């Protein structure tokens, strides 16, 4: 309800409140209350805090038994009639269209206190007329296509603050938006023989809001001079130029065809009641991408490609400027803004890469990215002077300080050895270097107290080697015993046999001052080369090895079995004070497999007359993992050991009966034993699910488009956790939660484009550790109507 002396609607109701036992309404059938009872608080709105003539709700309740009491002190014009309602206003609302004042209060009776009766009044609000303002909303979209030269799109929309859909409240915020976008093909004005494509794109957006009230208050926005209203605007401009008509030879193929130019500029600002931000950015990039024809020579009867398969290079400059103001109050005043937060970046980015395919089944690649900071940090600080000293120059021009470097290499081998084996191998490395020019303090080249000052830096690298092979046992047996051998038929039931072994090393340094040697960037050397570089210890260094294998077997009677094995071992050397300590991990996944069975009985048999298909599955998985690390502050090399054993058992079955009836049942049981600091945490999770799905014909009366689809389901889930402390035998449960759910769903398609359904569900949640039980029964009926509206062109 607004405080501008107006009632929202003649059918409005007072808000429900658990503390308000009495609501008093003063309705005036004359000229209203006298001026001595009101005073002005807001323009067009008055609030009364008066002790004269307030409702005696307690007396009315006692006299009328909780009903509405009407006190008619005088029926002459200019006098006030008071209505005291002591019922719940949420269920018995008064007619607010005939009320000019409204007050909410509470009358409390307590015999065991000093003051046995008390009345509490919230406030009185002066009411005027019923709000009957009409809101409007509209949008206009215009699209113009000028052949293949230009495209123009204009979109304008407005939503009035009083506009609302049915059953919704108005937002009291007027929203305006405008969007203009255009694309011009500049190349259409150039000679066609040049073969260029130069699209230019312009995009402009403007969004504003005009609030009726100040956010979070009942103050009228138009009554406040200089109020900041929300507003957002943005503009972007972009162009690109490239050749689309390729030449077959000559210098143009190498110097013009692979070249493309991209440029963009964007600006925008955003304003709220308490902040204002603006920013702009630009980017200009020159790209060179070449895919040369293969130059092949034969060496020892094998084709060898001499030139790269792909060459790419990109260079560009980017820059951003942004500032943000914050305000204390939403009204424009002198000196109400703090100093703005300013952000400015200038960078030069270069990237390039080469891909090689010298022989079939072999790929090599190298990619590098470098970013240089072109900003001038001045010389008033130590960091600013260091950055100037570490700047580089190119052809006599300052090219700034390198702040980022990325380097990746890859080698992949997939040779063709035989038809029964497919080996594979891959080797890859990555390197990342960052330098922080915004750091508070510089770094020293020798520890923390000696050596030259440098801009703080950090770098990481990683290397991964993976080898594996996929075996075809049938073809292997045929190559050894012949095509018609029984051994080949027997081994042919084993499929998908695969073996993989991988190892990975990596490290990170956070207290560096300069780039590391090339050997570290390319991830050369053993594991010791990862743990330290030029006497500097790594913050962390890790080494992991993984062995995995798997396969499947097709068995008689519709059975199929799958099994996998996986073993992972790792060590992480982490820096503690001035020394590295190892943290060792081990994880073994075995056994891990499943057996599937599918059976479709013939229809001429008795079983086939009852059901058409039966599928079943049973799976089991066991994972054992351990972690050990040295403890703090102990001597003698003591370690803390943590271990976990997880077991999962998942059987399931599904039967398709004659007549379209489908039934399914699945069970899942997971147990977890976690040992930490001598304490055992044991968790058990059980889940059971059963469903029945069928459809039947609807009653003969009525027009039905389909049968009534019915699904009934029942599920039970249990979760228990207990703790067995070190030295104890009993496992004490501290978590015991259970859920039971039953659900029935029925739906069908009605004539034309309508569907309807009914759903009933019962849910029971139990928290036995807190002795709490909650049950719910829900009935839902739904109708879905699908409509389509054509497009006006």
VEXTOR-837646 format. One record per residue (C-alpha): x, z, y. Coordinates in steps of 0.001 Angstrom, whole numbers, plus 500000, padded with zeros to 6 digits. Layout:
BEGIN
XZY;...
***
This chain:
BEGIN
500000500000500000;501383499038503378;501420501308506404;500161498663508812;496607500032508760;495424497628506055;494154498017502506;495553495548499942;492278494753498197;488771496047497899;489364496418494144;492681498283494555;493281501525492744;495357504520493600;498542504930491583;498317507180488599;500230510448489007;500631513307486607;501000515835489427;498155514750491685;495004516581490593;492980515979493736;492712512985496048;490752513301499272;489382510260501065;488059510422504583;485705507542505175;484381506896508685;481038505210509234;481389505506513020;484199505150515487;486602507134513294;488441510416513879;489367511603517326;492754511021518938;493776514662518523;494113514183514752;496547511249514699;499826510196516291;501680506910516168;504664506593513797;504973502807513439;503505499848515296;500033499237513943;500354502136511489;499516505833511905;500052508804509646;498182512079509938;499741515425509159;496849517634510164;495587520874508892;492155520293510434;489448519043508173;491528518702504991;489711518635501698;489160521793499780;489696520159496431;489803523360494505;486442524471495809;484995521030495222;486274521003491676;484810524399491002;481469523476492517;481069520001491079;482872520397487759;485615517879488422;483337515308490026;483377513814493495;482202516123496282;480841514666499555;480896516844502630;478516515423505247;479195517549508303;477353515142510548;475841511734510182;476053510846513836;478318507950514943;481845509080515691;481846511831513083;483815511843509835;482464512051506332;484933513501503808;484982512487500150;486921514805497811;487547513328494383;489111515605491798;489093513122488945;491957510874487912;492090508055490503;493616505735487914;490415505754485832;487822506428488566;489140504689491694;487244504913494980;486219501904497018;489163501582499405;487441498882501423;485258501584503038;488039504101503645;490048504542506828;492232507478505773;493762508379502433;495569511560501395;496994512744498077;497258516399497167;497556518879494309;495772522192493811;497490524581491401;496126527754489797;498545530191488188;497452533736487438;500847535117486467;502538534676489860;502267536342493255;500521533369494843;497829532465492354;496559529398494216;498426526761496196;497621523414497742;500217520680498311;499418517630500439;501632514558500382;500479512842503576;497557511107505244;497726507391505946;495539505632508462;493836502616506892;492390499602508600;490969496450507044;491311494701503698;494296492341503421;492936488850502912;495919486742503970;496469483527502058;499929482477500950;501129478950500328;503982477297498469;505058473705498337;507920471398497439;508822467803498204;511334465764496203;512454462337497371;514829460086495430;516083456756496755;518210454312494767;519793451527496811;520547449173493935;524016450022492602;525449450900496026;524092454362496797;521769457105495571;520019459655497773;518055462733496713;516260465147499044;514517468322497933;512671470693500274;510645473736499216;508963476699500872;507324479763499364;505340481958501706;505722485713501498;502008486116500781;502015483555497956;501446484894494469;500136483825491119;497149485378489426;497667489068488521;500911489115490572;501724490902493802;503072489036496833;506815489184497364;506518489621501168;509605487415501493;509358483840502715;511864481620500901;512992478257502267;515388475860500587;516657472367501280;518973470252499180;520447466858500037;522797464924497767;524082461390498028;526512459142496182;527979456011497721;529964453405495775;532590452443498314;534098449916495910;530984447739496357;532276446919499841;535699445849498506;536687442628496740;535626442650493099;538969441239491944;540658444521492855;538849446198489937;538437449584491626;535864452352491237;535554454617494303;532469456856494258;531990459280497151;529648462235496652;528124464485499320;526074467578498543;524450469932501050;522359473017500276;520599475483502573;518652478538501393;517153481201503654;514790484147503326;512566485773505937;511472489243504746;508192490680505983;509585494202505480;513105495495505755;514422495874502215;513615499286500752;511511500399503731;508073499888505271;509502498604508562;508243495239509728;511046492699509923;509663490928512994;509653494238514896;513444494605514591;515500492644517109;518660491057515713;517854491676512047;520198489901509657;518140487903507207;519531486516503933;520923483018504269;523135480823502095;524551477403502843;527071475208501081;528519471748501459;530763469774499140;532448466403499420;534277464633496611;535766461247495912;537727459554493147;539575456273492918;540772454509489776;541124451077488276;538446450000485839;539760446503485209;542874446713483085;545612444120483015;547396443094479832;550973443177481015;553373443324483880;554227446073486306;550574446731487192;549852447945483658;552490450672484001;552186451545487700;548554450940488727;546238451084485721;547159454646484600;546915456070488142;543818457817489495;543233459891492621;540778462776493004;539891464790496072;537317467427496976;536404469768499802;533829472537499707;532673475137502192;529934477704502285;528743480990503663;526436483730502472;524732486384504561;522820489486503576;521495492384505610;524777494302505279;527433491636504654;528553488156505559;531043485991503684;532381482496504230;534921480367502469;536302476900501983;538490475149499444;540148471799499004;541968469979496218;543845466695495994;545177465492492627;547129462454491491;546774461726487785;548783459422485535;547613458833481951;549184456131479807;548487455106476217;551121452455475460;550946449993472621;552902451005469553;556487449784469198;557158449891465453;560275449306463415;560832449702459692;563392452127458338;563893452328454558;560597450538454029;558655452975456222;557038452137459573;558544454172462413;557016454267465894;559604454496468638;557546455067471783;555110457898472626;551456457580471728;550300459214474981;551867460221478295;550043462180480961;551076463754484260;549145465377487081;550221466743490442;548029468236493108;547689470708495931;544905473264496199;543981475737498883;541298478308499567;540308480379502605;537755483171502492;536717486165504544;534106488855504125;532522491175506699;530606494334505872;528209496102508226;526842499612508533;523298498775509609;521200495643509066;520779495061512816;523447493315514840;525332495842516940;528679495905518642;531381497593516586;529365498078513401;531692495921511276;534845496971509475;537909494698509570;537222491629507429;538735491127503990;540710487885504171;541933485786501252;544145482711501521;545851480631498841;548046477556498931;549420476215495673;551100473155494212;550228472497490573;552065470136488239;551334469441484592;552510466930482059;552749466232478373;553932463805475732;552465463134472280;554415461396469509;553306459974466154;556561458614464699;555189458228461162;551800458402459500;550747461996458929;553037463485461575;552119464487465138;554347466085467765;553362467267471232;554802469035474262;552749470201477263;553855472093480364;552083473457483449;553759474863486562;552151476457489628;554049477154492840;552867479405495665;553258477720499080;552125480651501226;554392482223503837;554446486007503391;556575486634506469;559650488853506656;558160492161507817;558124493614504281;560620493804501449;558425491640499209;558061489027501939;561830488746502383;562390488518498614;559818485745498297;561536483759501046;564891484180499323;563504482934496000;561827479862497511;563053476473496289;563382473153498073;562869469546496981;564308466676499024;564831469102501885;561243470404501834;560147473918500917;558215473884497627;557484477611497502;557896480086494668;556948479431491051;554301481979490062;553036480563486752;554476478531483904;552864477517480629;554664475712477808;553217474717474429;554723472759471533;553157471622468272;554191469862465068;551673468924462374;552409467353458978;549798465991456562;551791463799454163;550230461847451331;552036463006448205;549527462400445430;545821462059444785;545535465543443253;547293467526445999;546987467459449775;549733469533451376;549744470457455041;552041472263457445;551932473072461142;554275474774463563;553310475707467097;554664477793469936;553388478951473308;555006480546476346;553462482024479495;555296483287482574;553763484948485639;555299486268488846;553318488606491116;554051488096494841;551371490680495746;553080493562493950;553585496779495914;557217497342494956;560000494934493928;561719495143490543;565408495823489829;567504493589487603;569202496572485907;566740499260484962;564811501032487706;567664502164489947;570383499490489818;570810495777490306;569345493264492708;565781493295493944;563447490661492504;559775489780492597;558143491467489534;557480489120486633;556089489189483092;556206486729480199;554946486348476632;555541483961473753;554168483300470273;555070481209467244;552844480347464296;553814478649461035;551137477693458526;551520475928455197;548950475187452563;547674472779449981;544359471707448528;544285470960444803;542002468659442826;542166470045439304;540257467137437736;542680464524439040;545625466736438117;544408466966434520;543705463229434430;547240462503435607;548685464758432882;546311464366429908;544534461098430699;541157460129432090;539206460742428874;540792464063428040;538543467039427400;540891469206429420;540169467022432455;536428467507431987;536855471253431607;539117471600434665;536773469358436620;534363472278436918;536864474020439228;536464472716442788;537647473596446285;540895475250445178;542961475978448291;546083478060448999;547279478998452515;550237481003453777;550813481706457474;553188483796459536;553017484622463223;555466486255465630;555026487102469275;556128489456472025;555392490410475615;557632491697478423;556130493442481456;559254494654483318;561021491326483801;562574489909486965;563208486246486127;562437483523483606;563882484039480092;566263481578478378;565010478285476945;565338479605473394;562734482284474086;560428479809475848;560504477526472788;560216480500470364;563505479820468573;565341482368466434;564349485237464186;562149488227464839;564959490096466626;564910487387469312;561306488364470026;561981492108470278;564565491880473067;565874489325475563;569225489833477305;569122493557476567;565552494003477844;563234495545475245;559826494002474709;556768496014475644;555303494953472302;556397492611469518;554367491732466455;554830489924463150;551981489125460740;551889487326457380;548732486192455603;548207484818452100;544785483516451176;543346481471448340;539899480523447167;537941478282444887;534642477601443171;533561476916439605;530487475062438364;529192476821435235;526489475888432720;522816476839433067;522811476195436821;525402478850437617;528035478521440324;530764481064441124;532909481463444246;535931483721444702;538494484314447471;541570486489447893;543262487491451134;546269489703451863;547493490449455401;550533492480456369;551786493151459870;554064495244462009;553873495854465758;556882497261467596;555589499027470695;557674500533473478;557536504324473815;559659505631476683;562982503844476036;562645503025472323;560487500820470107;558495502327467247;556751500385464454;553034500400463679;552424498910460233;549135497518458960;547950496166455628;544611494684454574;543645493365451144;540355491647450387;539772491579446643;537577491124444776;535411488944446974;533027486553445320;529495485577444484;527506484040441642;524569481742442375;521907480608439954;519248477969440471;516616477011437903;513709474568438022;511668474718434783;509948471570433516;506298471351434427;505274470761430787;506460474225429774;504460477397430265;506941478773432774;506833475515434714;503083475864435104;503558479174436904;506594478582439074;508544475582440314;511916477025441305;513946480215440891;517124481031442819;519236484151442548;522489485337444026;524714488360443598;527786489058445721;530451491719445866;533193492316448414;535870495004448632;538260495399451561;541010497994451694;542978498432454923;545578500932456079;547427501750459274;550460503957459731;552336504844462896;554859507487463936;553413510593465508;554365511821468972;556693514739469483;557723515181465839;561060514978464092;561890513771460614;560047510459460814;556523511748460082;553752509181460315;549982509284460752;548126507370458053;544611505982458376;542900504032455616;539498502448455079;537778501121451956;534628499016452408;532440497868449515;529445495560449827;526976494636447082;524293492020447908;521882490801445198;518906488599446088;516264486463444382;513596483990445453;510754482424443455;508578479472444428;505265479670442606;502783476939441908;500335476585444776;502857476985447571;503420480733447180;506969481836447994;508358485307447233;511800486699447962;513651489964447564;517125490976448699;519146494155448513;522220495150450475;524337498235449885;527488498932451885;529726501954451445;532632502805453708;535237505522453157;537497506135456149;540345508612455856;541774509865459144;543936512960459702;542972514256456265;539237514000456996;537006511682454993;534096509904456710;531732508330454186;528954505985455296;526285504425453101;523920501720454355;521074500481452152;518591497756453012;515706496330450957;513567493384452038;510643491682450315;508459488854451630;505488486838450401;504543483573452085;501501481470451299;498715479533452970;495021479193452217;492166477115453431;490147478522456336;486401479090456146;484258475987455926;482731476539459345;484655475405462401;487164472664462992;490598473613461651;493644471380461840;495704473222459215;495588475978456652;496031479603457610;499709480418457159;500262483967455955;503472485972455678;503653489553454419;506883491516454521;508153494959453642;511592496363454466;513383499679454103;516722500592455709;518719503800455177;521894504872456958;523717508077456040;527124509402457096;528843512552455919;532135514300456699;534459515972454254;537069517976456095;540593518423454840;540722521070452126;536970520975451437;535134519527448446;531653519024449847;530742516129452141;528444517453454864;525957514845456171;525501514591459929;523705511227460216;520593510401458174;518356507735459711;515753505660457911;513324502934458849;510335501562456966;508487498501458189;505503496517456922;504202493404458641;501451490843458111;501276487624460125;498560484977460004;498435481881462205;496886478427462208;496448475324464360;493165474835466162;491731471542467429;493525469542470123;496600471407471329;495853475046470541;497110477511467952;496158481127467301;497222483983465101;497032487662464253;499884490047463510;499769493608462234;502870495762461899;503622499338460911;507026500877461673;508226504342460683;511524505650462095;513044508851460775;515996510796462174;516385513474459558;519431515084461140;517233516015464123;513985516388462141;512260513677464153;509797511066462922;508118508306464950;505509505897463601;503950502880465281;501051500654464350;500731497457466377;498059494768466234;498741491578468161;496416488628468590;497793485556470285;496590482138471381;498975479360472366;497893476403474457;500206473434474999;499640471086477919;501531468154479358;501469466745482870;502483463203483683;505074462247486277;504018460581489517;506332457810490660;
***
